């Protein structure tokens, strides 16, 4: 298991690949802007439009636009089908290091992951050792994810906000067990919404998760 400390120099090949893809990180961004990396749910790996019979359309473009309209520089890479979450977490970690090398303050970087994207964001939080990065885990921390983290000795770093709906009992769970074993965790909060949308909460830019995410990204630390 490799942990990356701020100030380390890594290959930027993966980050450059993300920058070249649709929704990636273009050159010339303002280093002092608020940067947000959005990691979508698994269904989007099958291509857009992504539609679930149970939850409806995954409104990827609307979610990205919502945060851009709030003034964030948004990076939202589209993953290939059956993407390896560990490999993608390595690519996102390198992208974060690229931002830091450009002079972006770590407190200006927020990583939001939904479902499988939340697992990837959790892996990034484990490997990126530093107290100032912010993470929002949407409908993450299923029992299987928690078991993996606990058995592998993984932990959260930085500031972590977990959001799930109370009705999402099959695919999401509490992140508290991982937070409790995370010695370098700077802060942790968990919000349980009551929308009744189950896992469908993450399919749209619903205010129940968007507003707390904005507050988390903008709060002073």
C-alpha positions as CSV (number, residue, x, y, z in Angstrom):
1,X,0.0,0.0,0.0
2,X,1.5,3.3,-1.1
3,X,0.7,6.5,0.8
4,X,1.4,9.9,-0.9
5,X,2.5,12.9,1.1
6,X,2.0,16.5,-0.1
7,X,5.1,17.6,-1.9
8,X,5.9,14.3,-3.5
9,X,6.6,14.2,-7.2
10,X,4.9,11.5,-9.2
11,X,4.4,10.8,-12.9
12,X,1.6,12.9,-14.4
13,X,0.8,10.5,-17.2
14,X,-2.5,9.4,-15.6
15,X,-3.5,13.0,-14.8
16,X,-2.7,14.1,-18.3
17,X,-4.9,11.4,-19.7
18,X,-7.7,12.6,-17.5
19,X,-7.2,16.2,-18.7
20,X,-7.5,15.1,-22.3
21,X,-10.8,13.2,-21.8
22,X,-14.3,14.7,-21.8
23,X,-15.0,16.3,-18.5
24,X,-11.2,16.3,-17.6
25,X,-9.0,19.1,-16.3
26,X,-8.1,21.7,-18.9
27,X,-4.9,23.6,-18.7
28,X,-4.7,27.1,-17.5
29,X,-7.1,26.9,-14.6
30,X,-6.9,29.5,-11.8
31,X,-4.8,28.0,-9.1
32,X,-6.7,30.0,-6.4
33,X,-10.1,28.8,-7.6
34,X,-12.1,26.3,-5.7
35,X,-11.5,22.9,-7.4
36,X,-13.9,20.1,-7.3
37,X,-13.3,16.5,-8.6
38,X,-16.6,14.6,-9.2
39,X,-16.5,10.8,-9.3
40,X,-19.7,9.4,-10.7
41,X,-21.5,6.2,-9.8
42,X,-20.9,2.8,-11.5
43,X,-23.9,3.0,-13.9
44,X,-22.2,5.8,-15.9
45,X,-19.4,3.5,-16.8
46,X,-21.9,1.9,-19.2
47,X,-22.1,5.1,-21.1
48,X,-24.4,8.2,-21.2
49,X,-27.3,8.5,-21.1
50,X,-27.2,6.1,-18.1
51,X,-30.7,5.0,-17.0
52,X,-31.7,2.7,-14.1
53,X,-35.0,1.0,-14.2
54,X,-35.3,1.6,-10.4
55,X,-33.8,5.1,-10.1
56,X,-34.2,6.7,-13.5
57,X,-31.6,8.7,-15.4
58,X,-28.3,9.5,-13.9
59,X,-28.1,13.2,-14.6
60,X,-24.3,13.5,-14.9
61,X,-24.2,16.7,-16.9
62,X,-26.7,18.4,-14.6
63,X,-24.7,17.5,-11.5
64,X,-21.5,18.8,-13.1
65,X,-23.2,22.0,-14.2
66,X,-24.7,22.6,-10.8
67,X,-21.2,22.9,-9.2
68,X,-19.8,24.9,-12.1
69,X,-22.6,27.3,-11.7
70,X,-21.6,27.7,-8.1
71,X,-18.1,28.9,-9.3
72,X,-16.1,25.7,-8.9
73,X,-13.5,24.5,-11.4
74,X,-15.0,21.0,-11.9
75,X,-13.1,17.9,-13.1
76,X,-15.4,15.0,-13.8
77,X,-13.6,12.2,-15.6
78,X,-15.7,9.5,-17.2
79,X,-14.5,6.0,-16.4
80,X,-14.5,3.0,-18.7
81,X,-16.7,0.0,-18.2
82,X,-15.7,-2.1,-15.2
83,X,-13.1,0.4,-14.2
84,X,-10.6,-0.8,-11.6
85,X,-11.3,1.5,-8.5
86,X,-7.8,1.1,-7.2
87,X,-6.2,2.1,-10.5
88,X,-8.6,5.0,-10.8
89,X,-7.9,6.2,-7.3
90,X,-4.2,6.3,-8.2
91,X,-5.0,8.5,-11.2
92,X,-7.1,10.8,-9.1
93,X,-4.3,11.0,-6.5
94,X,-1.9,12.0,-9.2
95,X,-4.4,14.6,-10.5
96,X,-4.6,16.1,-7.0
97,X,-0.8,16.3,-6.9
98,X,-0.8,18.1,-10.2
99,X,-3.2,20.6,-8.8
100,X,-0.9,21.1,-5.8
101,X,2.1,21.5,-8.0
102,X,0.3,24.2,-9.9
103,X,-0.1,26.1,-6.6
104,X,-3.7,25.2,-5.7
105,X,-4.0,25.3,-1.9
106,X,-5.1,21.8,-0.6
107,X,-8.0,23.4,1.2
108,X,-9.3,24.5,-2.2
109,X,-9.7,20.9,-3.4
110,X,-12.8,18.9,-2.8
111,X,-13.4,15.3,-4.0
112,X,-17.0,14.2,-4.3
113,X,-17.6,10.6,-5.0
114,X,-21.0,8.9,-5.5
115,X,-21.5,5.1,-4.8
116,X,-18.5,3.4,-6.6
117,X,-17.1,6.9,-6.9
118,X,-17.4,7.2,-3.1
119,X,-15.3,4.1,-2.8
120,X,-12.7,5.6,-5.1
121,X,-12.7,8.8,-3.2
122,X,-12.2,6.8,0.0
123,X,-9.2,5.1,-1.5
124,X,-7.8,8.6,-2.4
125,X,-8.4,9.8,1.1
126,X,-6.4,6.8,2.4
127,X,-3.4,7.3,0.2
128,X,-3.3,11.2,0.2
129,X,-1.8,11.9,3.6
130,X,-2.6,15.5,4.4
131,X,-5.0,17.3,6.7
132,X,-6.6,19.9,4.4
133,X,-8.2,18.0,1.5
134,X,-11.9,17.7,1.6
135,X,-14.0,14.7,0.7
136,X,-17.7,14.1,0.3
137,X,-18.8,10.4,0.2
138,X,-22.3,10.0,-1.3
139,X,-24.0,6.7,-0.7
140,X,-20.7,5.0,0.1
141,X,-19.4,2.8,3.0
142,X,-21.5,-0.3,2.3
143,X,-20.8,-3.2,4.6
144,X,-18.4,-4.7,2.0
145,X,-16.5,-1.4,1.7
146,X,-16.1,-1.0,5.4
147,X,-15.0,-4.6,5.8
148,X,-12.3,-4.0,3.1
149,X,-11.1,-0.8,4.7
150,X,-11.0,-2.3,8.2
151,X,-9.3,-5.6,7.2
152,X,-6.7,-3.8,5.0
153,X,-5.9,-1.2,7.7
154,X,-7.0,1.6,5.5
155,X,-8.2,4.9,6.9
156,X,-9.5,8.4,6.0
157,X,-7.3,11.4,5.9
158,X,-8.4,15.1,5.6
159,X,-11.9,16.3,6.1
160,X,-14.6,13.7,5.3
161,X,-18.4,14.2,5.0
162,X,-20.6,11.2,4.5
163,X,-24.1,11.6,3.0
164,X,-26.6,8.8,2.5
165,X,-30.4,8.5,2.5
166,X,-32.1,6.5,5.3
167,X,-33.9,4.5,2.8
168,X,-30.7,3.4,1.0
169,X,-30.2,0.3,3.1
170,X,-28.9,-2.1,0.3
171,X,-26.1,-0.1,-1.2
172,X,-24.9,2.4,1.3
173,X,-24.1,2.5,5.0
174,X,-22.4,4.5,7.8
175,X,-18.8,5.5,7.4
176,X,-18.3,5.8,11.1
177,X,-16.5,2.5,11.6
178,X,-13.7,3.6,9.2
179,X,-13.7,7.1,10.7
180,X,-13.2,5.6,14.2
181,X,-10.0,3.8,13.1
182,X,-8.6,6.8,11.2
183,X,-5.9,8.3,13.3
184,X,-5.0,11.1,10.9
185,X,-8.6,12.1,10.1
186,X,-8.9,15.9,10.5
187,X,-12.7,16.0,10.8
188,X,-15.7,13.8,10.1
189,X,-19.4,14.4,9.8
190,X,-22.3,12.2,8.6
191,X,-25.6,13.3,7.3
192,X,-28.6,10.9,6.8
193,X,-31.2,12.4,4.5
194,X,-34.9,11.5,4.6
195,X,-35.9,11.8,0.9
196,X,-37.1,8.3,0.4
197,X,-35.2,8.1,-2.9
198,X,-32.9,5.2,-1.8
199,X,-29.8,5.1,-4.0
200,X,-31.6,7.4,-6.5
201,X,-30.6,10.3,-4.3
202,X,-27.2,10.5,-6.1
203,X,-28.7,10.3,-9.6
204,X,-29.7,14.0,-9.6
205,X,-28.3,17.3,-8.2
206,X,-30.7,17.0,-5.3
207,X,-30.5,19.8,-2.8
208,X,-30.4,17.3,0.1
209,X,-26.8,16.4,-0.9
210,X,-25.7,19.3,-3.0
211,X,-26.2,22.0,-0.4
212,X,-24.3,20.1,2.4
213,X,-21.5,19.4,-0.2
214,X,-21.3,23.1,-1.0
215,X,-21.2,24.0,2.6
216,X,-18.4,21.4,3.2
217,X,-16.3,22.7,0.3
218,X,-16.7,26.3,1.3
219,X,-16.4,26.1,5.1
220,X,-13.2,27.6,6.7
221,X,-10.7,25.1,8.0
